[in-house]
């Protein structure tokens, strides 16, 4: 189904346990997720917020990455799925890592530290991702210079991920509308806004300002913690409904 606005759904691989993780991913697709982000726990999640960090801690060491990722592909069908993890963790074995992602059935990868810790070589790493047949989704933020945002927006595959918070789930004293309005004029690509956009008002403001979609993660983890998978899926349905208003 083709939709005007993209809903990008994040979940940490295997959270809160393998069974409920797979259930959430399957039901997310059924209820409106366009693209799935699968969080692979890093050694040090320096750009993630406290909720996602705790989810990493809960699942770390509880599954074999390369045997479990294909299980995700089985339950989500043909829906696009990208790995979200830190380049820092895999840079010494990048070719092998990317090959394994492709074999496991993933469509791409997003390294949140790419434009922060590897900015001088980001084009080289982007090329390596594509050489393996994967999409290279680039993450950027308000702290990135306008010139760089313009440059990377043309090179990011599927969409450009624009984080409106300094880290996941942490408030920022600048309006979402002003941030999205400014960056919209710089971006020659689908603009998906994330990092703290589960609030209905902020989401609508981002969409009115020109965002092509929203990426949500922390809110789904919180919903599962407070209730269960059904609560998180209900949030998927709610967000899909808001996006469809535009």
NUPA-755318 format. One line per 2 residues: for each residue x, y, z of C-alpha. Coordinates in nm, 3 decimals, padded with zeros to 5 digits, always signed. Example, Ala and Ser with C-alpha at 12.3 -4.5 7.8 and 13.67 -1.06 7.14 Angstrom:
2
+01.230 -00.450 +00.780; +01.367 -00.106 +00.714;
***
This chain:
246
+00.000 +00.000 +00.000; +00.140 +00.340 -00.102;
+00.098 +00.619 +00.156; +00.178 +00.989 +00.142;
+00.342 +00.997 +00.486; +00.590 +00.739 +00.614;
+00.564 +00.575 +00.956; +00.905 +00.443 +01.057;
+00.875 +00.211 +01.356; +01.175 +00.136 +01.576;
+01.220 -00.154 +01.815; +01.530 -00.293 +01.982;
+01.604 -00.639 +01.849; +01.459 -00.899 +02.084;
+01.289 -00.651 +02.320; +01.136 -00.725 +02.568;
+01.183 -01.090 +02.473; +01.203 -01.272 +02.142;
+00.837 -01.371 +02.126; +00.688 -01.032 +02.204;
+00.941 -00.856 +01.982; +00.837 -01.066 +01.682;
+00.470 -01.013 +01.765; +00.518 -00.636 +01.779;
+00.703 -00.627 +01.449; +00.441 -00.840 +01.274;
+00.150 -00.636 +01.411; +00.325 -00.306 +01.335;
+00.339 -00.399 +00.968; -00.025 -00.507 +00.970;
-00.130 -00.178 +01.127; +00.055 +00.078 +00.921;
+00.434 +00.071 +00.960; +00.603 +00.154 +00.629;
+00.964 +00.095 +00.735; +01.106 -00.085 +01.037;
+01.418 +00.015 +01.227; +01.581 -00.269 +01.417;
+01.808 -00.160 +01.699; +02.120 -00.373 +01.734;
+02.260 -00.318 +02.087; +02.596 -00.135 +02.073;
+02.878 -00.144 +02.323; +02.810 +00.216 +02.416;
+02.487 +00.387 +02.308; +02.622 +00.739 +02.344;
+02.357 +00.905 +02.125; +02.052 +00.718 +02.256;
+01.826 +00.825 +02.539; +01.774 +00.641 +02.871;
+01.473 +00.434 +02.759; +01.645 +00.284 +02.456;
+01.966 +00.234 +02.652; +01.777 +00.029 +02.909;
+01.621 -00.178 +02.632; +01.970 -00.256 +02.504;
+02.077 -00.366 +02.851; +01.774 -00.592 +02.885;
+01.839 -00.791 +02.567; +02.220 -00.784 +02.540;
+02.363 -01.135 +02.518; +02.022 -01.304 +02.504;
+02.023 -01.405 +02.136; +02.252 -01.474 +01.845;
+02.233 -01.172 +01.616; +02.276 -01.355 +01.288;
+02.031 -01.634 +01.358; +01.764 -01.404 +01.502;
+01.760 -01.126 +01.240; +01.620 -01.365 +00.973;
+01.331 -01.440 +01.209; +01.232 -01.075 +01.182;
+01.227 -01.097 +00.804; +00.997 -01.396 +00.820;
+00.729 -01.213 +01.019; +00.742 -00.876 +00.839;
+00.716 -01.001 +00.483; +00.842 -00.755 +00.222;
+00.833 -00.447 +00.444; +01.158 -00.251 +00.436;
+01.377 -00.312 +00.741; +01.695 -00.127 +00.831;
+01.945 -00.196 +01.107; +02.017 +00.088 +01.346;
+02.353 +00.051 +01.516; +02.682 +00.229 +01.570;
+02.951 +00.232 +01.304; +03.207 +00.257 +01.583;
+03.121 -00.102 +01.688; +03.161 -00.250 +01.340;
+03.413 -00.033 +01.158; +03.697 -00.286 +01.198;
+03.487 -00.561 +01.035; +03.254 -00.351 +00.824;
+03.258 -00.558 +00.505; +03.169 -00.876 +00.694;
+02.902 -00.698 +00.898; +02.730 -00.550 +00.594;
+02.740 -00.881 +00.407; +02.577 -01.053 +00.703;
+02.304 -00.788 +00.721; +02.224 -00.849 +00.355;
+02.220 -01.227 +00.400; +01.994 -01.187 +00.705;
+01.738 -01.013 +00.484; +01.777 -00.651 +00.584;
+01.736 -00.368 +00.333; +01.970 -00.110 +00.479;
+02.154 +00.037 +00.775; +02.154 +00.362 +00.969;
+02.461 +00.463 +01.169; +02.367 +00.750 +01.406;
+02.735 +00.827 +01.467; +02.827 +00.852 +01.096;
+02.810 +01.233 +01.063; +02.939 +01.289 +01.415;
+03.240 +01.064 +01.460; +03.316 +00.970 +01.098;
+03.212 +01.284 +00.910; +03.537 +01.319 +00.714;
+03.492 +00.972 +00.563; +03.114 +00.948 +00.551;
+03.105 +00.922 +00.171; +03.344 +00.628 +00.176;
+03.134 +00.444 +00.433; +02.816 +00.526 +00.243;
+02.968 +00.373 -00.068; +03.066 +00.058 +00.119;
+02.706 +00.014 +00.234; +02.571 +00.044 -00.120;
+02.838 -00.187 -00.261; +02.687 -00.460 -00.044;
+02.343 -00.400 -00.194; +02.207 -00.216 +00.108;
+02.040 +00.123 +00.148; +02.242 +00.380 +00.340;
+02.002 +00.586 +00.552; +02.173 +00.894 +00.694;
+02.093 +01.051 +01.029; +02.136 +01.425 +01.076;
+02.036 +01.683 +01.338; +02.002 +02.060 +01.402;
+02.368 +02.074 +01.505; +02.480 +01.971 +01.154;
+02.567 +02.271 +00.930; +02.315 +02.359 +00.659;
+02.566 +02.292 +00.383; +02.623 +01.938 +00.512;
+02.249 +01.871 +00.546; +02.198 +01.976 +00.183;
+02.482 +01.751 +00.072; +02.382 +01.437 +00.261;
+02.012 +01.472 +00.186; +02.085 +01.386 -00.176;
+02.287 +01.080 -00.078; +02.062 +00.923 +00.185;
+01.862 +00.626 +00.061; +01.488 +00.575 +00.134;
+01.473 +00.900 +00.335; +01.680 +01.147 +00.536;
+01.639 +01.098 +00.910; +01.631 +01.432 +01.090;
+01.649 +01.415 +01.470; +01.486 +01.709 +01.642;
+01.622 +01.624 +01.988; +01.982 +01.602 +02.115;
+01.913 +01.236 +02.197; +01.613 +01.004 +02.192;
+01.335 +01.097 +02.431; +01.500 +01.419 +02.557;
+01.314 +01.756 +02.517; +01.465 +02.047 +02.325;
+01.375 +02.414 +02.395; +01.317 +02.493 +02.025;
+00.986 +02.439 +01.850; +00.953 +02.143 +01.617;
+00.784 +02.367 +01.361; +01.078 +02.604 +01.334;
+01.329 +02.319 +01.306; +01.138 +02.135 +01.035;
+01.054 +02.451 +00.840; +01.422 +02.545 +00.826;
+01.550 +02.204 +00.720; +01.269 +02.133 +00.473;
+01.413 +02.396 +00.238; +01.753 +02.226 +00.250;
+01.645 +01.868 +00.186; +01.609 +01.716 -00.158;
+01.468 +01.386 -00.035; +01.196 +01.235 +00.180;
+01.231 +01.404 +00.520; +01.148 +01.179 +00.814;
+01.158 +01.345 +01.153; +01.231 +01.158 +01.474;
+01.375 +01.165 +01.824; +01.080 +01.246 +02.047;
+00.791 +01.278 +01.806; +00.526 +01.059 +01.967;
+00.351 +01.368 +02.108; +00.047 +01.428 +01.889;
+00.084 +01.807 +01.879; +00.453 +01.797 +01.788;
+00.387 +01.534 +01.523; +00.114 +01.740 +01.358;
+00.335 +02.050 +01.370; +00.619 +01.860 +01.203;
+00.389 +01.734 +00.928; +00.239 +02.078 +00.869;
+00.591 +02.218 +00.842; +00.674 +01.977 +00.562;
+00.794 +01.650 +00.712; +00.727 +01.344 +00.495;
+00.694 +01.112 +00.791; +00.786 +01.028 +01.148;
+01.022 +00.781 +01.312; +00.914 +00.667 +01.658;
+01.087 +00.431 +01.900; +01.103 +00.534 +02.265;
+00.724 +00.561 +02.290; +00.676 +00.200 +02.173;
+00.921 +00.070 +02.432; +00.747 +00.270 +02.703;
+00.409 +00.137 +02.592; +00.531 -00.222 +02.619;
+00.681 -00.151 +02.961; +00.362 +00.003 +03.094;
+00.125 -00.247 +02.935; +00.217 -00.501 +02.672;
+00.249 -00.547 +02.298; -00.115 -00.450 +02.245;
-00.051 -00.107 +02.395; +00.242 -00.051 +02.161;
+00.041 -00.168 +01.860; -00.243 +00.064 +01.959;
+00.010 +00.347 +01.943; +00.112 +00.237 +01.592;
-00.255 +00.258 +01.490; -00.290 +00.601 +01.649;
+00.020 +00.741 +01.480; -00.083 +00.593 +01.145;
-00.416 +00.770 +01.178; -00.247 +01.105 +01.245;
-00.013 +01.063 +00.949; -00.304 +00.977 +00.723;
-00.466 +01.311 +00.807; -00.195 +01.467 +00.591;
***
